[in-house]
Amino acid sequence: MIFSESLKKNKDFKNVYSKGKSCANKCLVMYILKNDQEKNRVGISVSKKVGNSIIRHRLTRLIRESYRLNEERFSKGYDIVVIARYGAREKKCQEIEKALLHLAKLHHIIDGQMELH
């Protein structure tokens, strides 16, 4: 991720949850919060309710890759937390990417048409 870094600290996640705005679809939930920086910070959360460690790690990789492929289209200066829902378990990479872009459009933090890689 060229323009972004990861959210790692629990307090950063909690800050985004409590002060940020959220949108959701069947696969993902996205929280965003302005961070007054020139880059985005992205955190990904996949609960044990979604599945075992293999499923959780697969979803984490798919979400991270979907963001990476579209990173230049996202507006800068946000903390973004993406949460995988149970409905994302069986989804393919393009479906996860489409869900991520859909939420970014709802938050108005992405430009241009929806084009999948």
N, C-alpha and C positions, 0 to 999 in steps of 0.2 A: 504494500500500500504506500504509494508515493506521497500523497498529500495528507495522510492520516496516521494516527497512532491508536493503540488500543487503550480502552478503559480497563483498568485492572483493579483498582481499589474499591472495596465494598462501599465506602462513603461516597465515592463518585457515582456509583450505580444508584444508591439511595437518593442522592441529590437530584439526579435526572428523574427518578420515579416520582419524587414528591413535588418538584417544581416544574417539571416538563409537561408537554402535551403528548397525548397518545392517540394513535389510530390503529385499527386492527382489521384483519381479514381472516379467512379460514385457516391460513397457515402461520401467519406471523403477527406479532404486535410490535409497533415501533414507537418509542418515546424519543422526543427531541427536546433539547434545551440549548439556548445560545451560550457559547463559552468565551466570547470576547478574545478569541485567538484567530490566527490565520489558517488554522487547519481544523479538520474534524477529528474527534476522538470517538472510536466505535467500540461498543461492547456487545457481546453476544451471550445470551443466556438460554440454556436448554435444561429444563427441569427433569428430574428422574421420572416424573409422571409421563413424559413423552416416550421413554423407552430405556433400554439398557445402555451401557456405555458405548457400544458399537454404534447404535442408532444416534445417540447424542453427539458423538464425535463426528459422524458423517454429516449430520445437519449443521453443526458448527462450521465444518469445512465448506459446505455448499453455500451457506450464508456469507461467509468471509469471501469466497471466490466471486459470488454474485456482486458483492459490493466492490471488490477490486476491479472487476471488469467494467463497472460503470462509474468508478470513483470520480473521474474528471467531470461528470455531469452534475454531481452533487454540489450544492452551495457550500461555501467554506464557513467555518466559525460555529459549528454545532457539536454538542455531545449527542451521540446517537446510540440508543440501546435497542437491540433487536432481540425479541423473545420468540422462540419457536413454540408453536402450539402442537397439540396432539395431531391435528390434521395434516401436519407437515411430514409425518413419518414416512409415508409411501411416495412422496413427491420426488420427481426427477429434478435435475439441476435447473432446467429452463423454467419449470413451474415455480421453483423457489425464487429465481431471478425475477420472474414476472410479478410475484407477490411482493417482493422487496421494492421494485420500481413503482408498483401501484401505491404502496404506503408512502413512498417518497413524494409522489405526485399529490396525494391527499394532504401532506404537510407543506406542500409548495416549496420543497427544497431541491427540486430537480428540474432541469430544463429540457426542452426538446421532446421529440416523439419517443414513444416506447419502442426501442429496437433491442431485440435480444441477440446475444452473442452466440 
